[in-house]
Each structure stands twice: as C-alpha cells, then as structure tokens.
Amino acid sequence: MIGSASCRQLRANGAKIDSVVCAIDREQGGRENLAVEALRLRAALTRRDLESSLPA
C-alpha cells in the first residue's frame, strides 16, 4: 500500500506519524492495512456515506 510505504519512509527519516488523512475511505481494507503500521485512518467520508446519500 502506498500510504503505509510512504509513512515508513518518512518515519525512517525521523517523522512522527500516527494518522493518515484522506477524502474518501473506499472501505477496501485500507484502514486495516494502515493499522498494521500503527496508523489511524481519518476520512472525511466513507463509501457507505456516499452510497447512502444517493437518491433511490
């Protein structure tokens, strides 16, 4: 996963990172993948949020 790989590189250079911010959590395992690296995903919206807002 690009996010966790990027965070590993930043941490290797001394950055202190505990959260990753994104606009939309697609709910395809990203949150769990980041958790393995002790990272918390903070998303403005989830896929479920978007789908529930669509007209029937």
PDB file of N, CA, C and O in Angstrom:
ATOM      1  N   MET A   1       0.842  -1.180   0.000  1.00  0.00           N
ATOM      2  CA  MET A   1       0.000   0.000   0.000  1.00  0.00           C
ATOM      3  C   MET A   1       0.885   1.240   0.000  1.00  0.00           C
ATOM      4  O   MET A   1       1.839   1.318   0.774  1.00  0.00           O
ATOM      5  N   ILE A   2       0.587   2.188  -0.839  1.00  0.00           N
ATOM      6  CA  ILE A   2       1.404   3.384  -0.985  1.00  0.00           C
ATOM      7  C   ILE A   2       1.450   4.187   0.307  1.00  0.00           C
ATOM      8  O   ILE A   2       2.525   4.628   0.714  1.00  0.00           O
ATOM      9  N   GLY A   3       0.315   4.387   0.959  1.00  0.00           N
ATOM     10  CA  GLY A   3       0.276   5.196   2.181  1.00  0.00           C
ATOM     11  C   GLY A   3       1.183   4.668   3.266  1.00  0.00           C
ATOM     12  O   GLY A   3       1.956   5.428   3.849  1.00  0.00           O
ATOM     13  N   SER A   4       1.105   3.389   3.548  1.00  0.00           N
ATOM     14  CA  SER A   4       1.933   2.836   4.616  1.00  0.00           C
ATOM     15  C   SER A   4       3.405   2.824   4.212  1.00  0.00           C
ATOM     16  O   SER A   4       4.270   3.044   5.059  1.00  0.00           O
ATOM     17  N   ALA A   5       3.710   2.570   2.932  1.00  0.00           N
ATOM     18  CA  ALA A   5       5.099   2.601   2.470  1.00  0.00           C
ATOM     19  C   ALA A   5       5.667   4.008   2.603  1.00  0.00           C
ATOM     20  O   ALA A   5       6.806   4.177   3.039  1.00  0.00           O
ATOM     21  N   SER A   6       4.899   5.002   2.239  1.00  0.00           N
ATOM     22  CA  SER A   6       5.344   6.391   2.359  1.00  0.00           C
ATOM     23  C   SER A   6       5.578   6.754   3.816  1.00  0.00           C
ATOM     24  O   SER A   6       6.555   7.426   4.146  1.00  0.00           O
ATOM     25  N   CYS A   7       4.691   6.315   4.678  1.00  0.00           N
ATOM     26  CA  CYS A   7       4.844   6.609   6.106  1.00  0.00           C
ATOM     27  C   CYS A   7       6.075   5.919   6.670  1.00  0.00           C
ATOM     28  O   CYS A   7       6.770   6.494   7.507  1.00  0.00           O
ATOM     29  N   ARG A   8       6.359   4.703   6.231  1.00  0.00           N
ATOM     30  CA  ARG A   8       7.572   4.008   6.683  1.00  0.00           C
ATOM     31  C   ARG A   8       8.812   4.810   6.298  1.00  0.00           C
ATOM     32  O   ARG A   8       9.734   4.956   7.100  1.00  0.00           O
ATOM     33  N   GLN A   9       8.832   5.331   5.067  1.00  0.00           N
ATOM     34  CA  GLN A   9       9.978   6.128   4.615  1.00  0.00           C
ATOM     35  C   GLN A   9      10.113   7.412   5.435  1.00  0.00           C
ATOM     36  O   GLN A   9      11.211   7.784   5.847  1.00  0.00           O
ATOM     37  N   LEU A  10       8.994   8.077   5.663  1.00  0.00           N
ATOM     38  CA  LEU A  10       9.029   9.305   6.461  1.00  0.00           C
ATOM     39  C   LEU A  10       9.485   9.017   7.885  1.00  0.00           C
ATOM     40  O   LEU A  10      10.287   9.764   8.447  1.00  0.00           O
ATOM     41  N   ARG A  11       8.979   7.940   8.467  1.00  0.00           N
ATOM     42  CA  ARG A  11       9.389   7.566   9.827  1.00  0.00           C
ATOM     43  C   ARG A  11      10.879   7.243   9.876  1.00  0.00           C
ATOM     44  O   ARG A  11      11.555   7.578  10.849  1.00  0.00           O
ATOM     45  N   ALA A  12      11.392   6.597   8.837  1.00  0.00           N
ATOM     46  CA  ALA A  12      12.817   6.266   8.790  1.00  0.00           C
ATOM     47  C   ALA A  12      13.674   7.530   8.805  1.00  0.00           C
ATOM     48  O   ALA A  12      14.833   7.501   9.220  1.00  0.00           O
ATOM     49  N   ASN A  13      13.092   8.635   8.349  1.00  0.00           N
ATOM     50  CA  ASN A  13      13.793   9.918   8.338  1.00  0.00           C
ATOM     51  C   ASN A  13      13.447  10.783   9.545  1.00  0.00           C
ATOM     52  O   ASN A  13      13.763  11.972   9.574  1.00  0.00           O
ATOM     53  N   GLY A  14      12.793  10.180  10.546  1.00  0.00           N
ATOM     54  CA  GLY A  14      12.545  10.883  11.798  1.00  0.00           C
ATOM     55  C   GLY A  14      11.157  11.470  11.985  1.00  0.00           C
ATOM     56  O   GLY A  14      10.872  12.036  13.040  1.00  0.00           O
ATOM     57  N   ALA A  15      10.291  11.353  10.997  1.00  0.00           N
ATOM     58  CA  ALA A  15       8.940  11.914  11.132  1.00  0.00           C
ATOM     59  C   ALA A  15       8.131  11.106  12.152  1.00  0.00           C
ATOM     60  O   ALA A  15       8.267   9.886  12.246  1.00  0.00           O
ATOM     61  N   LYS A  16       7.311  11.793  12.891  1.00  0.00           N
ATOM     62  CA  LYS A  16       6.417  11.143  13.845  1.00  0.00           C
ATOM     63  C   LYS A  16       5.015  11.191  13.253  1.00  0.00           C
ATOM     64  O   LYS A  16       4.389  12.250  13.208  1.00  0.00           O
ATOM     65  N   ILE A  17       4.528  10.045  12.802  1.00  0.00           N
ATOM     66  CA  ILE A  17       3.242   9.964  12.105  1.00  0.00           C
ATOM     67  C   ILE A  17       2.367   8.954  12.813  1.00  0.00           C
ATOM     68  O   ILE A  17       2.794   7.832  13.087  1.00  0.00           O
ATOM     69  N   ASP A  18       1.123   9.359  13.114  1.00  0.00           N
ATOM     70  CA  ASP A  18       0.193   8.402  13.709  1.00  0.00           C
ATOM     71  C   ASP A  18      -1.136   8.342  12.969  1.00  0.00           C
ATOM     72  O   ASP A  18      -1.950   7.458  13.233  1.00  0.00           O
ATOM     73  N   SER A  19      -1.368   9.275  12.040  1.00  0.00           N
ATOM     74  CA  SER A  19      -2.629   9.317  11.309  1.00  0.00           C
ATOM     75  C   SER A  19      -2.396   9.610   9.830  1.00  0.00           C
ATOM     76  O   SER A  19      -1.433  10.275   9.448  1.00  0.00           O
ATOM     77  N   VAL A  20      -3.303   9.094   9.020  1.00  0.00           N
ATOM     78  CA  VAL A  20      -3.322   9.363   7.586  1.00  0.00           C
ATOM     79  C   VAL A  20      -4.691   9.953   7.269  1.00  0.00           C
ATOM     80  O   VAL A  20      -5.714   9.406   7.680  1.00  0.00           O
ATOM     81  N   VAL A  21      -4.713  11.057   6.544  1.00  0.00           N
ATOM     82  CA  VAL A  21      -5.959  11.741   6.220  1.00  0.00           C
ATOM     83  C   VAL A  21      -6.280  11.536   4.741  1.00  0.00           C
ATOM     84  O   VAL A  21      -5.407  11.648   3.881  1.00  0.00           O
ATOM     85  N   CYS A  22      -7.549  11.234   4.462  1.00  0.00           N
ATOM     86  CA  CYS A  22      -7.985  11.114   3.073  1.00  0.00           C
ATOM     87  C   CYS A  22      -9.402  11.662   2.947  1.00  0.00           C
ATOM     88  O   CYS A  22     -10.109  11.813   3.944  1.00  0.00           O
ATOM     89  N   ALA A  23      -9.804  11.952   1.737  1.00  0.00           N
ATOM     90  CA  ALA A  23     -11.151  12.472   1.490  1.00  0.00           C
ATOM     91  C   ALA A  23     -12.194  11.370   1.607  1.00  0.00           C
ATOM     92  O   ALA A  23     -13.224  11.554   2.255  1.00  0.00           O
ATOM     93  N   ILE A  24     -11.929  10.214   0.974  1.00  0.00           N
ATOM     94  CA  ILE A  24     -12.928   9.136   0.942  1.00  0.00           C
ATOM     95  C   ILE A  24     -12.264   7.802   1.288  1.00  0.00           C
ATOM     96  O   ILE A  24     -11.310   7.382   0.632  1.00  0.00           O
ATOM     97  N   ASP A  25     -12.776   7.152   2.317  1.00  0.00           N
ATOM     98  CA  ASP A  25     -12.359   5.790   2.642  1.00  0.00           C
ATOM     99  C   ASP A  25     -13.209   4.863   1.784  1.00  0.00           C
ATOM    100  O   ASP A  25     -14.419   4.764   1.986  1.00  0.00           O
ATOM    101  N   ARG A  26     -12.590   4.190   0.839  1.00  0.00           N
ATOM    102  CA  ARG A  26     -13.322   3.313  -0.076  1.00  0.00           C
ATOM    103  C   ARG A  26     -13.762   2.012   0.597  1.00  0.00           C
ATOM    104  O   ARG A  26     -14.478   1.206   0.004  1.00  0.00           O
ATOM    105  N   GLU A  27     -13.327   1.820   1.834  1.00  0.00           N
ATOM    106  CA  GLU A  27     -13.694   0.631   2.612  1.00  0.00           C
ATOM    107  C   GLU A  27     -13.279  -0.650   1.892  1.00  0.00           C
ATOM    108  O   GLU A  27     -14.057  -1.594   1.761  1.00  0.00           O
ATOM    109  N   GLN A  28     -12.023  -0.651   1.429  1.00  0.00           N
ATOM    110  CA  GLN A  28     -11.476  -1.811   0.732  1.00  0.00           C
ATOM    111  C   GLN A  28     -10.236  -2.333   1.444  1.00  0.00           C
ATOM    112  O   GLN A  28      -9.349  -2.906   0.812  1.00  0.00           O
ATOM    113  N   GLY A  29     -10.172  -2.140   2.745  1.00  0.00           N
ATOM    114  CA  GLY A  29      -9.075  -2.687   3.529  1.00  0.00           C
ATOM    115  C   GLY A  29      -7.968  -1.717   3.876  1.00  0.00           C
ATOM    116  O   GLY A  29      -7.021  -2.086   4.570  1.00  0.00           O
ATOM    117  N   GLY A  30      -8.064  -0.500   3.413  1.00  0.00           N
ATOM    118  CA  GLY A  30      -7.017   0.482   3.709  1.00  0.00           C
ATOM    119  C   GLY A  30      -6.854   0.752   5.189  1.00  0.00           C
ATOM    120  O   GLY A  30      -5.731   0.822   5.689  1.00  0.00           O
ATOM    121  N   ARG A  31      -7.954   0.902   5.889  1.00  0.00           N
ATOM    122  CA  ARG A  31      -7.914   1.177   7.328  1.00  0.00           C
ATOM    123  C   ARG A  31      -7.159   0.057   8.061  1.00  0.00           C
ATOM    124  O   ARG A  31      -6.330   0.320   8.933  1.00  0.00           O
ATOM    125  N   GLU A  32      -7.456  -1.172   7.696  1.00  0.00           N
ATOM    126  CA  GLU A  32      -6.817  -2.319   8.339  1.00  0.00           C
ATOM    127  C   GLU A  32      -5.333  -2.405   7.964  1.00  0.00           C
ATOM    128  O   GLU A  32      -4.498  -2.725   8.810  1.00  0.00           O
ATOM    129  N   ASN A  33      -5.008  -2.124   6.711  1.00  0.00           N
ATOM    130  CA  ASN A  33      -3.608  -2.135   6.279  1.00  0.00           C
ATOM    131  C   ASN A  33      -2.788  -1.083   7.013  1.00  0.00           C
ATOM    132  O   ASN A  33      -1.644  -1.332   7.394  1.00  0.00           O
ATOM    133  N   LEU A  34      -3.370   0.078   7.206  1.00  0.00           N
ATOM    134  CA  LEU A  34      -2.674   1.136   7.932  1.00  0.00           C
ATOM    135  C   LEU A  34      -2.522   0.782   9.412  1.00  0.00           C
ATOM    136  O   LEU A  34      -1.499   1.092  10.022  1.00  0.00           O
ATOM    137  N   ALA A  35      -3.523   0.143   9.982  1.00  0.00           N
ATOM    138  CA  ALA A  35      -3.477  -0.240  11.397  1.00  0.00           C
ATOM    139  C   ALA A  35      -2.299  -1.169  11.684  1.00  0.00           C
ATOM    140  O   ALA A  35      -1.727  -1.129  12.773  1.00  0.00           O
ATOM    141  N   VAL A  36      -1.937  -1.999  10.715  1.00  0.00           N
ATOM    142  CA  VAL A  36      -0.781  -2.889  10.875  1.00  0.00           C
ATOM    143  C   VAL A  36       0.488  -2.072  11.118  1.00  0.00           C
ATOM    144  O   VAL A  36       1.404  -2.525  11.804  1.00  0.00           O
ATOM    145  N   GLU A  37       0.534  -0.884  10.561  1.00  0.00           N
ATOM    146  CA  GLU A  37       1.684   0.013  10.724  1.00  0.00           C
ATOM    147  C   GLU A  37       1.465   1.011  11.868  1.00  0.00           C
ATOM    148  O   GLU A  37       2.191   1.999  11.975  1.00  0.00           O
ATOM    149  N   ALA A  38       0.467   0.754  12.720  1.00  0.00           N
ATOM    150  CA  ALA A  38       0.117   1.644  13.835  1.00  0.00           C
ATOM    151  C   ALA A  38      -0.284   3.035  13.345  1.00  0.00           C
ATOM    152  O   ALA A  38       0.055   4.047  13.960  1.00  0.00           O
ATOM    153  N   LEU A  39      -1.013   3.065  12.224  1.00  0.00           N
ATOM    154  CA  LEU A  39      -1.514   4.313  11.659  1.00  0.00           C
ATOM    155  C   LEU A  39      -3.038   4.309  11.700  1.00  0.00           C
ATOM    156  O   LEU A  39      -3.675   3.286  11.448  1.00  0.00           O
ATOM    157  N   ARG A  40      -3.606   5.452  12.018  1.00  0.00           N
ATOM    158  CA  ARG A  40      -5.054   5.596  12.067  1.00  0.00           C
ATOM    159  C   ARG A  40      -5.516   6.348  10.825  1.00  0.00           C
ATOM    160  O   ARG A  40      -4.945   7.378  10.466  1.00  0.00           O
ATOM    161  N   LEU A  41      -6.540   5.835  10.180  1.00  0.00           N
ATOM    162  CA  LEU A  41      -7.104   6.495   9.002  1.00  0.00           C
ATOM    163  C   LEU A  41      -8.187   7.465   9.446  1.00  0.00           C
ATOM    164  O   LEU A  41      -9.090   7.108  10.203  1.00  0.00           O
ATOM    165  N   ARG A  42      -8.084   8.684   8.967  1.00  0.00           N
ATOM    166  CA  ARG A  42      -9.100   9.711   9.221  1.00  0.00           C
ATOM    167  C   ARG A  42      -9.645  10.134   7.862  1.00  0.00           C
ATOM    168  O   ARG A  42      -8.952  10.770   7.069  1.00  0.00           O
ATOM    169  N   ALA A  43     -10.892   9.770   7.611  1.00  0.00           N
ATOM    170  CA  ALA A  43     -11.513  10.061   6.318  1.00  0.00           C
ATOM    171  C   ALA A  43     -12.678  11.029   6.505  1.00  0.00           C
ATOM    172  O   ALA A  43     -13.424  10.940   7.480  1.00  0.00           O
ATOM    173  N   ALA A  44     -12.821  11.950   5.562  1.00  0.00           N
ATOM    174  CA  ALA A  44     -13.951  12.875   5.605  1.00  0.00           C
ATOM    175  C   ALA A  44     -15.259  12.118   5.360  1.00  0.00           C
ATOM    176  O   ALA A  44     -16.273  12.396   6.001  1.00  0.00           O
ATOM    177  N   LEU A  45     -15.226  11.172   4.440  1.00  0.00           N
ATOM    178  CA  LEU A  45     -16.406  10.376   4.085  1.00  0.00           C
ATOM    179  C   LEU A  45     -15.990   8.935   3.842  1.00  0.00           C
ATOM    180  O   LEU A  45     -14.823   8.637   3.587  1.00  0.00           O
ATOM    181  N   THR A  46     -16.966   8.059   3.928  1.00  0.00           N
ATOM    182  CA  THR A  46     -16.735   6.666   3.545  1.00  0.00           C
ATOM    183  C   THR A  46     -17.579   6.359   2.308  1.00  0.00           C
ATOM    184  O   THR A  46     -18.496   7.099   1.950  1.00  0.00           O
ATOM    185  N   ARG A  47     -17.242   5.266   1.686  1.00  0.00           N
ATOM    186  CA  ARG A  47     -18.034   4.831   0.533  1.00  0.00           C
ATOM    187  C   ARG A  47     -19.493   4.638   0.942  1.00  0.00           C
ATOM    188  O   ARG A  47     -20.406   4.995   0.197  1.00  0.00           O
ATOM    189  N   ARG A  48     -19.704   4.074   2.123  1.00  0.00           N
ATOM    190  CA  ARG A  48     -21.060   3.857   2.623  1.00  0.00           C
ATOM    191  C   ARG A  48     -21.806   5.184   2.769  1.00  0.00           C
ATOM    192  O   ARG A  48     -22.986   5.274   2.431  1.00  0.00           O
ATOM    193  N   ASP A  49     -21.113   6.221   3.277  1.00  0.00           N
ATOM    194  CA  ASP A  49     -21.720   7.557   3.394  1.00  0.00           C
ATOM    195  C   ASP A  49     -22.206   8.039   2.025  1.00  0.00           C
ATOM    196  O   ASP A  49     -23.336   8.503   1.880  1.00  0.00           O
ATOM    197  N   LEU A  50     -21.338   7.919   1.041  1.00  0.00           N
ATOM    198  CA  LEU A  50     -21.680   8.392  -0.308  1.00  0.00           C
ATOM    199  C   LEU A  50     -22.837   7.608  -0.900  1.00  0.00           C
ATOM    200  O   LEU A  50     -23.763   8.189  -1.466  1.00  0.00           O
ATOM    201  N   GLU A  51     -22.785   6.292  -0.772  1.00  0.00           N
ATOM    202  CA  GLU A  51     -23.853   5.467  -1.337  1.00  0.00           C
ATOM    203  C   GLU A  51     -25.189   5.722  -0.658  1.00  0.00           C
ATOM    204  O   GLU A  51     -26.229   5.690  -1.315  1.00  0.00           O
ATOM    205  N   SER A  52     -25.178   5.976   0.649  1.00  0.00           N
ATOM    206  CA  SER A  52     -26.450   6.210   1.346  1.00  0.00           C
ATOM    207  C   SER A  52     -27.040   7.571   1.028  1.00  0.00           C
ATOM    208  O   SER A  52     -28.224   7.804   1.273  1.00  0.00           O
ATOM    209  N   SER A  53     -26.226   8.482   0.483  1.00  0.00           N
ATOM    210  CA  SER A  53     -26.743   9.811   0.147  1.00  0.00           C
ATOM    211  C   SER A  53     -27.326   9.888  -1.271  1.00  0.00           C
ATOM    212  O   SER A  53     -27.924  10.898  -1.641  1.00  0.00           O
ATOM    213  N   LEU A  54     -27.152   8.830  -2.057  1.00  0.00           N
ATOM    214  CA  LEU A  54     -27.701   8.812  -3.420  1.00  0.00           C
ATOM    215  C   LEU A  54     -29.218   8.657  -3.391  1.00  0.00           C
ATOM    216  O   LEU A  54     -29.752   7.930  -2.554  1.00  0.00           O
ATOM    217  N   PRO A  55     -29.905   9.328  -4.291  1.00  0.00           N
ATOM    218  CA  PRO A  55     -31.365   9.145  -4.350  1.00  0.00           C
ATOM    219  C   PRO A  55     -31.712   7.713  -4.753  1.00  0.00           C
ATOM    220  O   PRO A  55     -30.993   7.076  -5.523  1.00  0.00           O
ATOM    221  N   ALA A  56     -32.801   7.235  -4.230  1.00  0.00           N
ATOM    222  CA  ALA A  56     -33.221   5.853  -4.515  1.00  0.00           C
ATOM    223  C   ALA A  56     -33.704   5.675  -5.924  1.00  0.00           C
ATOM    224  O   ALA A  56     -34.089   4.571  -6.309  1.00  0.00           O
TER     225      ALA A  56
END
